[in-house]
Amino acid sequence: MTAPIDLIATFIPNEGEFFRVKLALEIAIDEVAKEPGCIRYELTEATEDKLVLTERWASQEDLDKHSKGVAVQDLNESLSALLAEPVKLEYV
């Protein structure tokens, strides 16, 4: 059995785009929470200059499937013009 995979994703919105980024993340959270292997996928910090999403996956295989899934593709498309820098992903 493999250990769960924990990630933190940090999103830095362009000036004035906080609410649009937050809405896009909330939509994605609703979808991703239904994915196989998703243990945790929640917004744990939301300020005007930074939003932090905390993730926990049952396995690397589940995370890999999520990374290639429709919800992530839709989120990336929604955020493409709203972020000041690329999403920062950290394994914890």
N, C-alpha and C positions, 0 to 999 in steps of 0.2 A: 504494500500500500504506500502511496506517495503522500508526502506532507502537503498541506494546503499552500497555495501561492498567494502572498499578500503584496499588493501594489498600492501606490499613491500616485494619482494623476493630478497635476497642477495645471490650471488654465489661467492665463493672464489675458483678460479682455482688453480690447482697444478702448480708449477713452469713450465713455458714453454707451458702451455696449454690454455692461454688466447684466442687465435684465434679459437681454436676448440670449446671452450665453447661458444664464441660469435656466431659462425656459428650455433651451435645447438640451441641456443636461437633464432636467427633470423629465422630459419626454423620453430620453434614452434610458434613464433609470427605470422607468415603468416597463420598458421592453426587456432590458437586460436582466432584470430581476427574475424573469421567467425562463431564462436560459439554463440548460442543464449544467450543473456544476457551480452555479453562482451561489455563493454563500453570503456575500455582502457586496453591495454596490450602492454606495450612498454618498451624498454630499455632506462632508463633515466640516467644511469651512466655506463661507461665502461672504466676501467683502468686496467693495467696489474695485479693488485692484488684484484680487486673487480668489479663485474657487478651487477647492480641493475635493477630489473624489477618492474615497477609500474603497478598495476592492479586495475581495477574498474569493479565490477559486479553489475547487476541490482538487484539481490537478492541473499540470501544465497542459495536458491535452484539452481540457475544458477551456483554459485561457486561450490557447491557440485557435480553437473553434470560434470563440467569442471575437478574437481579434480580426477574423476574416468574415464575420457575420454581417448581416444587413443592418443591425442596429448601430454598429460602429461605423459602417460606411455612411449611413444616413447622418450620424452625428458629425463625422468629419466634414461632410458636405455642408451641413448647417453652420458649422463653425469656421469654415474656410476664410471668410472675410471679416470675422469678428474678433480674432485673437491677435494680440500684439506680438506673440512669439509662438513657436511650436509647443505642443503639449509636452510637459516634462513628466516622464514615467520613471518611478523609482520602485525597485523591489525592496521590501522591508522585512 
